[in-house]
Amino acid sequence: MNLNKLFLNHCEDKQYEINQNQIDIIDKLKDFYLNNFNQNFLKKFFKKEKSKLGFYLVGDVGVGKTMILNFFFKTLKEKKLRLHFNEFMIKFHNHIFENKDKENGIKNFVKDLSKKTEILYFDEFQVTNIVDAMILGRLFEKIFEENIKVIFSSNIFIKDLYKDGLQRDQFIPFIKILENYCFQKELLIDEDYRSSKNVNLERFLSPIDKSTNFIFNKYFRKVTKNKKKLLKILEIKGRQIRLENFYDGVIKFNFDELFNKNLGSEDYIAIADVSDFIFIINLPKFDQNNSNQQQRFITFIDIVYEKRIPLMITSEENLDFLGSSNNLNEPFKRTTSRLYELTSKNYS
């Protein structure tokens, strides 16, 4: 396939700026595809070294990693699966729990996965969960052994994944597996395309005062017009989440309702699955004292972004001055960048 031409046409249709560094990544993806999916028998027979089965694209926030890999993924005719990484791990843990299969759980999960897909795609890959960190080495070793290809985008170089995480020594085997099986390519661009293209943050309101509350409430009434308010209860493995302000896919939350409780990615995915538009009030400034809430907020925004759900937010601070706890400063750059897009005037 003429990937370069298709990419240039894609950028022109979407009115994206064309950057040489992005085109270079397209060339590398084309090589990755040809080495893994488009070899005749003789080429495979005389091949001197094994093809790398993973493609790991790293770069700063908003440089176009997701745009490039989404484009590449859409061109693939092979069986494929795109999942948020948290969602993927939930599927894995559910498989283990439902089949009561701890001894052969990884092997059977991957065998089943190999019947459904030839290539996996994880966007904005990161690891924050100690349980996942301890199991990823064995899981991905089996994934690559089954010849499943994997593409990743991430803000974090492979060697720095789960940096400073609990019991990181148990995570090192996974890093070595990624380094062994993956091409790692960096996309270098100086500009954050999300924030620069979405300067009109119509739906991110700060500070919280009478004026911003009036705008927020007016917009909320507009979006929920002719929709009936209901109490919706989500059942998640025996737990209940009560959505008190649910209007046929439109949901309003106070920040504390979502992030000052012991909720996790499984809960946020369940909420996102019934959402078309989400309103959040009273977003605080972040520091060391509310780092747990900040981590939940980062997870939530990753899921919402993956599901393409627009947001409206009232915040104590301007989007560029939300602060951060020390250990979340880097991943929060991605969150801030995504908020530029999710709350922009043109995003709906």
Buried (B, 14 or more C-beta within 10 A) or exposed (E): EEBEEBBBEBBEEEEBEEBEEBBEBBEEBBBBBBBBBEEEEEEEEEEEEEBBBBBBBBBBBBBBBBBBBBBBBEBBEEEBBBBBBBBBBBEBBEBBEEEEBEEEBBBBBBEEBBEEBBBBBBBBBBBBBBEBBBBBBBBBBBBBEBEBBBBBBBBBBBEEBBEEBEEBEBBEBBBEBBEEBBBBBBBEBEBBBBBEBBEEBBBBBBEBEEEBEEBBEEBBEEBBEEEEEEEBEBEBEEEEBEBBBBBBBBBBBBBEBBBBEEBBBBBBBBBBEEBBBBBBBBBBEBEEEBBEBBBBBBBBBBBBBBBEBBBBBBBBBEBEEBBBBEBBEBBBBBBBBBBBBBBBEEBE
